[in-house]
């Protein structure tokens, strides 16, 4: 038999061995969001020394394809899954993610800590909260002040109304040769969101009725077509070499996108244009959201308590949110982080403009628009029909009628 001293020593060794065993937490993510996880890893592991992070990053499309397959098959699932806004509706309805409103998570108690529309974006039709918001993209008009000044165009002309924006583009084109924007589809995408109120869907109403042939869509298509017919767009798609070159060379005078684009312009798209850009509200004063990132827990995750610790660390920890702002130039979803004095600092890339204050104001006005699992599909259909209008001359009523029919057919599958 063991002596009392030996038994105590043995128990101490077992206790130490159990403490020393670490849980490996797999986080599946994508660029550039993966940089946020990597930047937070050291601080997280100091707070949770028993957890070892394994960050697995795939390219944007590959990641979401892999996660779609993993949720469908129940195999190859991570503990934490990063999800981009475009896919959040689909994943929320998949049935494969933990409901973070339920115990033991009780995330509903954290709702008031975040910009109001973020929880609506991640909520499924059954009221399940599929993911927690990490960052947001307040919509802004980024414009080249040097190009606008050369054309004698003011910021007020660019933002007063959509008609004023297009007229300002005509002056810019005539006097500088620069295009007003990269793609007329940018106008379409923003106008589609005009006038939405809390609880109103972009493509579908609360009963699932398709909305894409209503006056909101007609106006969006008409304004986009007007810009194309006036020769104001460069006809280049985002994230292409031509798109980046247009910014570097001053051939594209403005871009409507999330505030996070400022960081991309500064860091790799057009770093030599420092000081030449300014940020403004979207034309007509529209408050819109361009994307955002979320973290979810698959129902078949192996380490759910640790996954929840990590997600709370990434989303509700002010220091972590501000560190992501520093590393990625993302805009925090956490209101406490938005109220930090760093938000009042001038941004050298924007000519000393304290633009984060503007972005905070915009974020507070964005309506809480619900999403559905069919939103990504509807977006693709609308884009295809819009191209037929601006490139082939298809009549707008016919294009929207065809879009509605196709969306209804695909949604019934």
N, C-alpha and C positions, 0 to 999 in steps of 0.2 A: 504493500500500500504506500501511497505518497505521504510524506511528512506534510505537516501543515505549511511549512515554509516552501517546500517544493510545489505544493498545490497552488499556493499564492503566486509563485513565480510562473508556473505553467499558465495560470489564468491571465496573468499580466501579458505574457507572450501572445496568447490567443487574442486578447483585447487589442494589442498593438497591431497584430496581423490583420484583424478585421478593420481597424481604422486605416491601415496602410493601403488596403485594397481600394483602388479607384474605379469609379464608374466612367466608362468611355461614352461620351455623349456625341452622337453624330448629328451635325448640323448641315443640311443640304441647302445650298444657296447659289448665287449667280453674280457675275460682275455687274456693276461695281459694288453692289451691296455686300459682297463677301469681304470687302475691305473693312466694313464696319465691324463685322464679327471678329476679324483678325485683330483689329485695333483694340477691341474690348477684351480680348482673350486673357491677357495678363491680369487685368483688374478683376475679371470674373473668377479666375482661378485662385487669386488671393483670397477672395471672399468665400469661395467654394473649393477648398483644396482637395476635397475628395472626388472632384469631377475633372476628368481630362477631356478637353474638347478635341473633336475630330471634325474639321471644317472641310466639306467636300463641295467644290465649286465646278459647275458646268456652265457653258455659254447659255445665254438667256433662253433661247428656244429649246435647246437640248435639256436644260434643267426642267422646264415645265412639261416637256414631253415625257421625260423620265418619271416625274412625279405623277403625272396623269396615269401612266402605265402602272406604277407602283400602287396607287390607290385602287385601281381597277382589279389588280391581281392579289393585293395584300402581301406582296413580297418585295424585298429590297427597299423597305421604308426606312427613312431616317427617324431620329427622335424629334428633331425640329425641322420644319419645312418652311423655307422662305417662299413667299408668294407675291408676285407682282399684281398690281391692281387689275390688270386686264384679265387675269385668270381667277380672281378671288370669287366672283359670282359662281363660276363653274365648280370650283372646288368646294364652296360652301354648300352646294346642293349635292355633292358627290356621296355624302353619307360616310365618307372615310375619315373625317376629321373630328377631333374632340369638340364638344360644345363647351366653350370656355365660360359660358354663363352658368353652367351647372357646377355642382360641387365636384371636386374640392377647389376648383379654380375661382368660381364666383367673381368673374371679371366684370360683371355688371356694376359692382361696387366701385370700379375704377373708371367708369364711363366719363364722369365729369372732369377727369384729369386730361382728357384728350379733346382735340377739335371735334365738334359735334358730328360732322359728316363721316368721320372715319369708321365709327362703329356701324353705321347704317350700311356702308360699303361692304363690310365683312359679315353681315347678318343674312342668313338664309331665309327661305320662305316660311320655315317652321319656327323662326325666332331664335335659331341657334347661332351663336357667335363663333365663327369658324377660325378667326385669327385675331391677333392683336396688331394695331398699327405701329409701325416703326418710324416712318417718315412720310411726308406729304409733298405735293407739288402745286402750291398756289399758282394759278394761271397768271402769266404776265406777258406784256408786250415788250420784248427786248429790241431796241432799235439803235442803229448807228447814228449818233448825234452829229458826227462830222458830215455824213451824207445828207442828213436832214437839213443841217445848216447850209450846206452848199446849194440845196434846192430851195431854200427859203421856206421850209416847212417847219411848223412848230409842233410841240408835243400835243397841244390841244387839238390841232387838226388831225393828228393820228388817232386820237382817242375819243373825240366828241361823239361820233356815230360811225356805223359801218360805211355809210355813204361818204362821210368825210374822210375816212381812212382810205377808201378807194380813190377819191379825188386827190388826196395827198400823194398817193402812189403815182398818179398820172404826172404830177408836177416833178416828183423825184425821177421818174423815167425820162421825162423830157429834158430835164436840166443836168442830170448826172449820168444817165444811161443805166443806172442800177435798177434792179427789180425791187418791187415793194416787198415781196415775200417769196419763199422757196416754192410753195405749192398752193394753189387755190383751195385745195382740200383743207388747209389750215383754217380758212374762214368757215367752211362748212362745219367743221368739227366744233368750233366754238359757238356758232349761231344755233346749232342743234340744242345747246344747253340753255339758251336764252329763255328767261321767264319761268324756269322750273322752280317749284316750291318744295319744301320739306315733304318727303314721302312720295313725290312724283317720280316715276321711272322715266328713263331716257327713251327706251324703245317700246316698253310695255306698260300698261296701266296695272292697277292692283288686281284686276281680274284676269290678267294675262293677254288682254287685247293688244294687238300690234298697232302702234301709233305712227308709223313712218310715213303716212300719206297726209298728215295734218298740216296746218299752216306753218308750224315751226320748221318742218322739214322743207316745205316749199321755199320759204324765205332763205334758208341755209343754202339750198341748191341754187337759187337765183343769184344770191350775192357771190357765191363761189364762181358761178358762170360769168358774172359781170367782170370779175377780176381777170379771169382767163381771156375773155374776149378783148379786154383792154390791153392785153400783153403785159400784165403786171407781175406775173409769177414766172419763176425760172424753170418750172416744170421739173424740179429735182426732188427726190424723196429724202426724208431724214436719214441720217447715218450713212449716207453715201459719200464718196470722195468729192463729187461735184458739190454736194451740200456744204461740206467743210471748206472747200475752196472758195465758195461764194462768200462765206464769212471772212475768210482770210484776206480776200482781195477787195472787199467792199462792194461786191456785185449784188449782194442781197442785203437790203436795208433794214429788214425787221424779221423777227421770228416770234410767233406766239407759241408758248410752251410753258412747262413748269419752271418755277424759279431755279430749280436745280441745274437748268441749262447754263446758267451763269458760271457754275463751277466747271462744266465741261468746256465752255469757251475759254476759260482762264487756263485750265490745266492741259488741254490737248487739242481742242478744235481750232482755236485761233488765239494763242497766247500773245502774239505780237500786236493784237488790237487792244491791249490794255488801255483803259481810259477813254476809249471811243464809244463805248456802249452806255445806254441808260435803260432803266426799267420803268415801265409805266403800267397803268391799269389797261386791261383789254379794251378794244374799241367798244363804245357805248357803255363803258363802265361795268361790263359783265364780270361777275365773280365766278370763276371756274376752277376746276381741279384737273391737273394733268398728272394722273398716276399717283403712285405711292407704293410703299412696301409693307408687307405684313409677315408675321411669324405664326405658324400653326403647329399643332401636335397631332400626328396621325393616331387614329384609334388603336392601331396595332403597334405603336411605338413601344420599345422595350423599357424606356426609362422616363416615364411621364412626370414624376415629381421633379427630377433634375431638369427636364425640358421646360417645365413651368418656371423653375428658378431662372433659367437662362432667358426665357422670353421676358419675364418681369425685369430682369437686369437690363435687357436691351431696350425696353419700351417705357418703363416707369422710372428708371434711374436718371435723374437730371444730368449728372456728370457724364453718363454714357451717351445720352442724347446730344449733349454739347460736344462731346468728343467726335461723334459721327458728323456733326456739322463742320467741325474743324478738318476732319480727314477727307470727307466726301463732298462738302458743300451741300449736303442734303438739308432739307428744312424739317425740324423736329415736329412730330405729331403731338408731343407732350406740351401742354400749355405752360407748365412751370418752366420748361426750357425756353419757350418762346418769350417769356417775360424776363429772361436774364439780360443784364446790361449789354452783353455782346451783340444783342440784336440792334442796338442803337449805333454801333460802330460804322464809320464810313467804309465803303468797299472800294479799294483802289481800282479794281478792274472796271467799276462803273463810275469812274471819274470822281470818286469820293462820295457818291450818293449813299445815304444810309438806307439802302433798299429793303433790308430785312423788315424794317418797320412797316413799309408798304405791304410786303408779303404777308405779314401777320394780320394786317387789316383785311386783306383779301381773303385769307383763310377763314376768318371769323364770319364772312358773309356767304360762303359757299353753302348751297342747300344740301340737306342730308338726303341724297338720292339713292334709293335702293338699287341693288344690282340683281341680275338673274343669271342662271347658267347659260342662257342663250345670248347674252349681250355680246360676247366675242364673235359669235356667228353673225348676229345682226350687224355688227360693225363692218365685217367683211362684205356682206351683201350691199350695204349702203355705199361703201367705197367703190365697189364694182359698178354700181348703177350710176354713181356720180361721174365716174370716168367715161361712161357711155354718153353722158350729157355733155361734158366739156370737150371730149375728144372726138366724138362721133355725131354730135348734134341731136341726140335723142331727146324727145320732148320730156320735160320734167314730170308732168302728170303720169305719163306712161312709165317712166323710170321708177317713180315711187309706187305705182300700182304693182309693177313687176316685183319690186323689192318686198312689198307687203306679202304678195302671194308666195314668194320663195321662202321668206322667213316663217310664215305660217306652216308651210309644208314641212320645212326642216324641224320646226319645233314639235310637230306631231309625231316625228319618228320615235 
